[in-house]
């Protein structure tokens, strides 16, 4: 790992050109509850408030002072939680593919692409080096955009080096540049139907072009992806109402509907009865 830090020192002595813009950072206090397709790796520090992230059968709870790595090409549902009256605020740093590939070229290592395969978010234990990094990073956030570009590009590489130094097992995540493999479409869709993402995202995550995805989908399910997704979500809703006794307002986002009125309209059209009528019959 010493090689990593010698390389970092070299970069600090010879800054990147001004036209390098392959980084993303934000300091935010407004993040809606919902879901997300994570298209790049993100290193995040929870400044205040709390966040609950759900992935398959696992939940992760992050509170003030916690660090995490969100993995590229992943799906995750999240819920913002106020904590002791504190507003929700976090710092996100995008570890873009160009920066990661440049670091990788400085020292080639063998990567296991199957490690962390089913993870969308990885908790990172706190360390003084991470804390000091965030403190220095926040200083640059106060600069004008045109002035902080060069510094932020360097900070992206710096955090990559720190992650590899403190958590060397993350090389299998950070240096996995491959696209998703072609996987079992039926199993994937039954597991992830509740994510309200475009069809091209579903296609990409299953290792297919959009046209191949649609063709394979109709062979398996005997109907179009859009119709199947709507019906699958509505049958799940009926189960949650009739068998679990839940109210639509408590789960419509969880199963892929954008708003409650759209859910109620689609439910009535499918089952010829409103969700309210179902609940009323259960309570009578």
C-alpha positions as a Python dict, from the first residue, in 0.01 Angstrom:
ca = {
    (1, 'X'): (0, 0, 0),
    (2, 'X'): (300, 234, 33),
    (3, 'X'): (298, 258, -345),
    (4, 'X'): (-49, 406, -325),
    (5, 'X'): (64, 695, -111),
    (6, 'X'): (373, 768, -318),
    (7, 'X'): (141, 794, -618),
    (8, 'X'): (-93, 1023, -423),
    (9, 'X'): (195, 1255, -334),
    (10, 'X'): (289, 1268, -702),
    (11, 'X'): (-64, 1375, -793),
    (12, 'X'): (-65, 1647, -530),
    (13, 'X'): (261, 1787, -668),
    (14, 'X'): (137, 1776, -1029),
    (15, 'X'): (-229, 1882, -1034),
    (16, 'X'): (-478, 1766, -1292),
    (17, 'X'): (-578, 1991, -1585),
    (18, 'X'): (-865, 2234, -1533),
    (19, 'X'): (-1087, 2052, -1781),
    (20, 'X'): (-1120, 1747, -1555),
    (21, 'X'): (-1478, 1739, -1426),
    (22, 'X'): (-1530, 1372, -1347),
    (23, 'X'): (-1636, 1413, -984),
    (24, 'X'): (-1960, 1474, -802),
    (25, 'X'): (-2011, 1605, -451),
    (26, 'X'): (-2298, 1750, -260),
    (27, 'X'): (-2395, 1870, 82),
    (28, 'X'): (-2770, 1821, 114),
    (29, 'X'): (-3042, 1849, 376),
    (30, 'X'): (-3336, 1753, 152),
    (31, 'X'): (-3349, 1389, 44),
    (32, 'X'): (-3692, 1234, -9),
    (33, 'X'): (-3779, 888, 109),
    (34, 'X'): (-3787, 652, -186),
    (35, 'X'): (-3561, 435, -395),
    (36, 'X'): (-3253, 472, -606),
    (37, 'X'): (-3056, 311, -885),
    (38, 'X'): (-2694, 369, -787),
    (39, 'X'): (-2500, 417, -1110),
    (40, 'X'): (-2160, 495, -952),
    (41, 'X'): (-1980, 417, -629),
    (42, 'X'): (-2044, 681, -361),
    (43, 'X'): (-1854, 743, -40),
    (44, 'X'): (-2089, 911, 209),
    (45, 'X'): (-2054, 1072, 549),
    (46, 'X'): (-2371, 1121, 756),
    (47, 'X'): (-2339, 1474, 891),
    (48, 'X'): (-2666, 1483, 1085),
    (49, 'X'): (-3000, 1305, 1102),
    (50, 'X'): (-3030, 936, 1016),
    (51, 'X'): (-3090, 716, 715),
    (52, 'X'): (-3243, 369, 685),
    (53, 'X'): (-3139, 176, 372),
    (54, 'X'): (-3314, -147, 276),
    (55, 'X'): (-3171, -409, 42),
    (56, 'X'): (-3347, -742, -5),
    (57, 'X'): (-3373, -890, 347),
    (58, 'X'): (-3118, -659, 509),
    (59, 'X'): (-3151, -314, 664),
    (60, 'X'): (-2874, -66, 739),
    (61, 'X'): (-2919, 224, 980),
    (62, 'X'): (-2678, 517, 953),
    (63, 'X'): (-2669, 800, 1206),
    (64, 'X'): (-2456, 1109, 1261),
    (65, 'X'): (-2086, 1040, 1215),
    (66, 'X'): (-2128, 717, 1015),
    (67, 'X'): (-1954, 637, 685),
    (68, 'X'): (-2076, 412, 404),
    (69, 'X'): (-1993, 306, 51),
    (70, 'X'): (-2283, 273, -195),
    (71, 'X'): (-2202, 25, -469),
    (72, 'X'): (-2232, 89, -842),
    (73, 'X'): (-2511, -81, -1038),
    (74, 'X'): (-2723, -144, -730),
    (75, 'X'): (-3082, -92, -623),
    (76, 'X'): (-3170, 39, -279),
    (77, 'X'): (-3465, 182, -91),
    (78, 'X'): (-3402, 450, 167),
    (79, 'X'): (-3588, 639, 436),
    (80, 'X'): (-3479, 970, 584),
    (81, 'X'): (-3519, 987, 961),
    (82, 'X'): (-3491, 1300, 1171),
    (83, 'X'): (-3291, 1241, 1486),
    (84, 'X'): (-3332, 1453, 1799),
    (85, 'X'): (-3470, 1737, 1588),
    (86, 'X'): (-3163, 1744, 1363),
    (87, 'X'): (-3215, 1804, 993),
    (88, 'X'): (-3099, 1537, 752),
    (89, 'X'): (-2761, 1621, 602),
    (90, 'X'): (-2488, 1417, 438),
    (91, 'X'): (-2183, 1454, 215),
    (92, 'X'): (-2165, 1232, -96),
    (93, 'X'): (-1852, 1187, -305),
    (94, 'X'): (-1883, 1012, -639),
    (95, 'X'): (-1598, 771, -709),
    (96, 'X'): (-1627, 794, -1085),
    (97, 'X'): (-1500, 520, -1315),
    (98, 'X'): (-1230, 737, -1476),
    (99, 'X'): (-1069, 818, -1141),
    (100, 'X'): (-1088, 455, -1028),
    (101, 'X'): (-931, 329, -1351),
    (102, 'X'): (-644, 576, -1320),
    (103, 'X'): (-573, 457, -967),
    (104, 'X'): (-600, 94, -1077),
    (105, 'X'): (-341, 148, -1351),
    (106, 'X'): (-84, 257, -1092),
    (107, 'X'): (-81, -88, -930),
    (108, 'X'): (-270, -379, -1085),
    (109, 'X'): (-428, -622, -840),
    (110, 'X'): (-639, -933, -885),
    (111, 'X'): (-1009, -868, -832),
    (112, 'X'): (-1287, -1106, -729),
    (113, 'X'): (-1597, -965, -904),
    (114, 'X'): (-1831, -1192, -704),
    (115, 'X'): (-1732, -1055, -365),
    (116, 'X'): (-1994, -818, -224),
    (117, 'X'): (-2209, -917, -524),
    (118, 'X'): (-2543, -889, -342),
    (119, 'X'): (-2459, -574, -150),
    (120, 'X'): (-2585, -229, -245),
    (121, 'X'): (-2434, -48, 54),
    (122, 'X'): (-2132, -132, 269),
    (123, 'X'): (-2092, 23, 617),
    (124, 'X'): (-1743, 170, 671),
    (125, 'X'): (-1597, 176, 1022),
    (126, 'X'): (-1494, 521, 1138),
    (127, 'X'): (-1124, 609, 1144),
    (128, 'X'): (-933, 928, 1215),
    (129, 'X'): (-808, 934, 856),
    (130, 'X'): (-1167, 937, 726),
    (131, 'X'): (-1265, 1204, 978),
    (132, 'X'): (-969, 1422, 879),
    (133, 'X'): (-1048, 1370, 511),
    (134, 'X'): (-1405, 1494, 555),
    (135, 'X'): (-1286, 1797, 750),
    (136, 'X'): (-1048, 1896, 472),
    (137, 'X'): (-1306, 1815, 204),
    (138, 'X'): (-1564, 2048, 362),
    (139, 'X'): (-1317, 2337, 343),
    (140, 'X'): (-1309, 2307, -36),
    (141, 'X'): (-1689, 2306, -54),
    (142, 'X'): (-1677, 2671, 49),
    (143, 'X'): (-1481, 2768, -261),
    (144, 'X'): (-1645, 2894, -577),
    (145, 'X'): (-1719, 2610, -824),
    (146, 'X'): (-1458, 2730, -1071),
    (147, 'X'): (-1193, 2737, -798),
    (148, 'X'): (-1270, 2406, -630),
    (149, 'X'): (-1274, 2187, -944),
    (150, 'X'): (-905, 2101, -935),
    (151, 'X'): (-905, 2034, -561),
    (152, 'X'): (-1215, 1813, -572),
    (153, 'X'): (-1068, 1596, -847),
    (154, 'X'): (-770, 1533, -622),
    (155, 'X'): (-992, 1464, -320),
    (156, 'X'): (-1177, 1193, -515),
    (157, 'X'): (-850, 1008, -570),
    (158, 'X'): (-744, 1069, -212),
    (159, 'X'): (-1052, 897, -69),
    (160, 'X'): (-1003, 605, -309),
    (161, 'X'): (-651, 558, -169),
    (162, 'X'): (-777, 584, 188),
    (163, 'X'): (-1047, 324, 127),
    (164, 'X'): (-791, 83, -18),
    (165, 'X'): (-546, 149, 265),
    (166, 'X'): (-795, 113, 553),
    (167, 'X'): (-1028, -141, 388),
    (168, 'X'): (-814, -331, 132),
    (169, 'X'): (-1094, -584, 71),
    (170, 'X'): (-1285, -306, -108),
    (171, 'X'): (-1055, -347, -409),
    (172, 'X'): (-1301, -615, -523),
    (173, 'X'): (-1573, -349, -534),
    (174, 'X'): (-1385, -42, -651),
    (175, 'X'): (-1186, -216, -924),
    (176, 'X'): (-1471, -422, -1068),
    (177, 'X'): (-1530, -237, -1395),
    (178, 'X'): (-1742, -503, -1562),
    (179, 'X'): (-2106, -459, -1662),
    (180, 'X'): (-2364, -685, -1492),
    (181, 'X'): (-2361, -1047, -1610),
    (182, 'X'): (-2660, -1200, -1784),
    (183, 'X'): (-2863, -1348, -1500),
    (184, 'X'): (-3188, -1535, -1434),
    (185, 'X'): (-3449, -1283, -1549),
    (186, 'X'): (-3748, -1443, -1378),
    (187, 'X'): (-3579, -1463, -1038),
    (188, 'X'): (-3447, -1107, -1063),
    (189, 'X'): (-3783, -955, -1156),
    (190, 'X'): (-3973, -1140, -885),
    (191, 'X'): (-3719, -1012, -634),
    (192, 'X'): (-3706, -651, -760),
    (193, 'X'): (-4048, -574, -913),
    (194, 'X'): (-4115, -312, -646),
    (195, 'X'): (-3842, -79, -778),
    (196, 'X'): (-3994, 197, -990),
    (197, 'X'): (-3710, 231, -1239),
    (198, 'X'): (-3715, 251, -1621),
    (199, 'X'): (-3714, -72, -1820),
    (200, 'X'): (-3369, 5, -1957),
    (201, 'X'): (-3235, -9, -1600),
    (202, 'X'): (-3392, -350, -1545),
    (203, 'X'): (-3242, -461, -1877),
    (204, 'X'): (-2893, -338, -1783),
    (205, 'X'): (-2901, -497, -1439),
    (206, 'X'): (-2994, -834, -1588),
    (207, 'X'): (-2711, -814, -1842),
    (208, 'X'): (-2927, -749, -2149),
    (209, 'X'): (-2996, -484, -2408),
    (210, 'X'): (-3344, -335, -2385),
    (211, 'X'): (-3465, -524, -2692),
    (212, 'X'): (-3328, -856, -2564),
    (213, 'X'): (-3478, -789, -2221),
    (214, 'X'): (-3824, -733, -2368),
    (215, 'X'): (-3797, -1041, -2588),
    (216, 'X'): (-3676, -1266, -2305),
    (217, 'X'): (-3934, -1118, -2068),
    (218, 'X'): (-4229, -1199, -2293),
    (219, 'X'): (-4100, -1553, -2347),
    (220, 'X'): (-4093, -1611, -1972),
    (221, 'X'): (-4395, -1416, -1846),
    (222, 'X'): (-4614, -1426, -2159),
    (223, 'X'): (-4688, -1052, -2138),
    (224, 'X'): (-4513, -717, -2165),
    (225, 'X'): (-4285, -595, -1884),
    (226, 'X'): (-4502, -288, -1817),
    (227, 'X'): (-4822, -488, -1775),
    (228, 'X'): (-4654, -756, -1566),
    (229, 'X'): (-4494, -499, -1335),
    (230, 'X'): (-4825, -319, -1277),
    (231, 'X'): (-5015, -641, -1209),
    (232, 'X'): (-4740, -782, -986),
    (233, 'X'): (-4742, -467, -773),
    (234, 'X'): (-5122, -463, -750),
    (235, 'X'): (-5142, -827, -640),
    (236, 'X'): (-4877, -751, -380),
    (237, 'X'): (-5087, -456, -264),
    (238, 'X'): (-5398, -672, -235),
    (239, 'X'): (-5203, -918, -20),
    (240, 'X'): (-5073, -642, 206),
    (241, 'X'): (-5423, -499, 253),
    (242, 'X'): (-5622, -821, 288),
    (243, 'X'): (-5369, -1042, 467),
    (244, 'X'): (-5150, -795, 655),
    (245, 'X'): (-5411, -529, 727),
    (246, 'X'): (-5188, -246, 605),
    (247, 'X'): (-5307, 90, 481),
    (248, 'X'): (-5209, 192, 125),
    (249, 'X'): (-5044, 512, 246),
    (250, 'X'): (-4800, 299, 444),
    (251, 'X'): (-4672, 88, 154),
    (252, 'X'): (-4757, 231, -191),
    (253, 'X'): (-4406, 374, -233),
    (254, 'X'): (-4253, 47, -115),
    (255, 'X'): (-4413, -149, -398),
    (256, 'X'): (-4329, 90, -681),
    (257, 'X'): (-4610, 348, -710),
    (258, 'X'): (-4518, 713, -744),
    (259, 'X'): (-4823, 854, -563),
    (260, 'X'): (-5127, 737, -373),
    (261, 'X'): (-5384, 860, -625),
    (262, 'X'): (-5221, 662, -908),
    (263, 'X'): (-5216, 353, -689),
    (264, 'X'): (-5584, 388, -596),
    (265, 'X'): (-5688, 441, -959),
    (266, 'X'): (-5490, 137, -1082),
    (267, 'X'): (-5621, -79, -797),
    (268, 'X'): (-5983, 9, -869),
    (269, 'X'): (-5934, -56, -1242),
    (270, 'X'): (-5777, -396, -1176),
    (271, 'X'): (-6004, -532, -902),
    (272, 'X'): (-6325, -327, -950),
    (273, 'X'): (-6308, -221, -587),
    (274, 'X'): (-6116, 52, -407),
    (275, 'X'): (-5852, -19, -141),
    (276, 'X'): (-6075, 165, 108),
    (277, 'X'): (-6363, -71, 36),
    (278, 'X'): (-6138, -371, 98),
    (279, 'X'): (-6028, -232, 432),
    (280, 'X'): (-6387, -147, 527),
    (281, 'X'): (-6500, -504, 456),
    (282, 'X'): (-6218, -638, 671),
    (283, 'X'): (-6309, -410, 959),
    (284, 'X'): (-6683, -482, 948),
}
